[in-house]
Amino acid sequence: MAQQDREKDPEVTLAENDYTERPKCFNSTLQECLFVLTATMAIGQQSFFQGCIVGVTASIGTDLNMNSAEITWINAGASLSSGAFLLSFGKLADMFGRKTLFIIGMAGFTLSLLIAGFATNAIYMDVFSGILGLFAAAVVPPAVGALGAVYEKPSKRKNRAFACFSAGNPLGFVGGMIISGVASHEYNWRASFWALAVVYAIFTVLTVWTVPADGFARTPVSLEALRRFDLLGTGLVIVGFAFFSSSLSLAGDAPDGWRTGYVLGLFIVGFFLLVAFLYWQSIAENPLMPLWVWKDRNFSLLMATFCLGFMGFSAVSFYLSLYLQEVKHQTALEITVKLLPMVVSGVLVNVVCGLVLHRVSNKVLTGIGALAYTASFLILSFMKEDATYWAFIFPALVLVVVGADIQFNVTNMYVMSSLPPSQQSIAGGIFNTVSKLCNNLGLGIATSVETSIVNKMTASTPAIQPYLAVYWYAAAAAGLSLFMVPFLTLGTQGNTESQDAEVLTSETLGEKMASVNPEDVPIAGPTGSVISPVVDIMEHEKR
């Protein structure tokens, strides 16, 4: 029947072939590859910065006479401002244009890195860390949106592009460490910032050439456009995210930890502001974040599974690097060399993901990712202070990237497919806001765990003990995600033929139909492509 339909309508076959070939917006395969690489570097801005500073924070603190709280804010300030503004920039990109915001974000991040390298005091450094996070927030939604719009339909080509793109966050941290390790070893910590600025200056130039022009009608700047922009929602999410994340960052250095008044106050106010934001999104006429996507069981379960694993990943990445610095007394360059397996493993895993996402059940892949996470953290949890690198750290690094990259690929593909082409930047904003919140939450909990052990340590307590507690916490979080995998009903992604052949039970169909209100979901994009979960199911039933 499907074959007869294709014979009757040759345009359908032609359209399907178009999505497996190079998108028409690119003049060459080189331009397409550079576009995907530029988008990958864009989403990895925050991770590159975190990796860049993790090995030189002690040097920065000594040079600028910073106390521990001020040193903490080098990382926390960037993470806070980045997470707080992601949803707002996502809406702006979809309304007023992606390419312009993309270029501004890349150029602003580059200049901020250059200026931060000349920092002379703590306030200077912490302020520019926040500005770096702001530009990182500005570039992620248009980068994700541009990629999602270019590769609108599921295809093997889209799988490969998103496999490369998904490597930005997990591998960015290690990439930043490599750049920082070499630069600081040859010169000083300032050279780390300038070297990273040179890298992003190159990609800023590439952005102008490789990023396609916006394929949608931009909203004219006017009072009407301002009324359509969710100003109340923007205020609630920015302040709520800032307060909530600040409490997580400050708790570790506060005099009484979580019992400190300002920490508890920030946490409670931030939490209730985020709850108020979610309520407002449910009744707002033009919300920043369409809540109907969370009614999809696979969407919610994938995000929850991803978050639990990523909380452990962010905690272990930070504290393993800190362990090598503080306990093993290794230099930034030595740490970089020891973390290189993450890069090699990450590249291989993303290549494999690009080849198997349309062939292997993504439910199975998600389970493999959760198992890899859990195994990695458990290996580190049993490590002794005199243990060899190859017996514990090496296999843990290989496995942790397997977990991170598989789950990034599967979750990112599903999230981007859940919203129409006109809202791809918002989709990117949702995914990255949640990942930033989980990063902050994971580090906040890990800091509390580590501090609680440090406060109980005696002279005979091994120096590795606080770090082992963090690894156990990460293993518990990843282990919890394993229990969510059986409830997924996810098949393959990115293969039209396999999606056509996929069988939906009446129970699954009824659940998905009940979870989405057709009146709240756009039916088709500007090209007439099906974009609603409900319509997807109806089309499947017709076939």
Phi, psi and omega in degrees: 000315179297323180294320179296320179298321180292323179292325180287327183237086182297339180295330179296312179298319180297318181296319180295321179295325180301326184280346176265350179259176180297131178304142186292345180286350179254139179278339182205163176294328177299315179297320179297314181296319179292327176297312179297319179295320178295318177296323177296316178293329179293311181291339181269007183306308182298317180294320177299318180294316179299317178295326181295321186268342188297329181269353184236010181300321180297318179294319179297314180299318180292316183292324184257008179055050182264143173276178186296323180294318179293324177294320179301324184284350174299316179276316185295323181297316179294317181293321181295308183293326179295310182293325185292329188256000185300311182297321180296315179292330176298316178294317179298319181296318180287337180271312191251358176121137184271317188297317181299313180294325177302309182295317180299316181296317179294314181294318180296319178296318180297311181295322180295321176298317181298314182290321180298331178295345179261014184304139181243349179207175186295317182297316177306309183295314184292322178296315181287337172296318176296321178294322176300318177296324179296315179290327175296323177292326182291330188268334185295307182301314178294329177294313179295317181296318179296318180294316179295326179286323179294315179254071188289317184264150175299133178195165177296325180295320177296319179302315182292320179296316181287334176295317176294314183298320183292345179284347185304311182287306182297319184273343180299322181300313181289322177299319177296322179294322180296311180299314182293319182299315180291313184296315182289330178292320182280327184231262178203186184296330180296325179296333178297316179293317184290323178296318178293325177297321178297316179301312182285337174296320178297315182286336174295317177296318179296329180302319182299322184271320190273328184285123181294156175295153181300132181263025180220161180285119181284148179284125178296143178289117182199174177295325178297319178295322178296322179292329179284342179277132185282084183291319180295315178298321178299314180297317182296316184287324180293308182291318180298314179296319181296313181294314183297314181292324179297319180297322179292323182284326185276338187301321184295327183257359180290150182306317181245024179062228181290345179275355177294135187304310184290330178292312180296321180296314178298320181296313183293312181297315179299318180298313182289331175292322177292323175296317178297323177299315180296320178295317181297323179296334180284342182239350182292147180287321178232076185290154174292321183233110178294117185285344183298336181294333181285348178283345175286119185300317180297320179301309183294318181292320178297317179295319179295316179297315178300315183297315181298317178293320183289330175300317177292320181298313182295321180293314182291320179302316182289310187283336174291319176296319179294322178298316180294330178282308190278321184265316181272348177055047180261152180282168180300322181291320178296319178296318179302315180298320182287339179266359180303327177304334177295322180293310182298313179298318181297317179298314181296317181296319180292325175297315179297317180301318179298335182267340188243351182302327181267000182246325186251141178306126181289342172295316178296317180297319178298319177297319177298319179298315179296320178295319180297316176305306185299315180297319180300312183291325178293321178302313179294329183295334181261008184287139174262161183296330180261013181291150179282153179300317186289336183279329186236301187294316183301306180296328179294319179295320179296315184289324183294327178286327174302312179297313184296312186288322177297313183289326175298314181298308184296312184292317181298317178299317183290318180297315181294333179277352185273347180236153183290166181305327181288349181237027182293326178292323176295320177301315177297324178295319179298309183300314185282331174295315178297319180293323178293318179297319179292324176299313179294318180295317180298314179292323179296313179295317180299320178297318179296319179297313181297318181295319181297325178286319179300319181293340181259359184289145174245181182296334182269355181287131179299142182296339182280348188304313179299325181290322178297324178297321177295319180294322177294320177299317179297319179296323179293318179296313180294322178298324178296325180294335179299328182286347180271336185301317182300339183273355176288146175240037188269135175259225177270164177228141173092007178232107184302319183295317181290331177289324178295325184276348184295136183261127175255129177285160180297329179293315179295318180298315180297322180295316181291321179296322182285335185278348184234133176269112184303332182289337182271351188245130176300146184271319182211151178279183183298339179264003180087008182284145180289131183227355181267138177303322180294315181294323176304316181293318180295320179296322179297318181295325177296319181290000000 
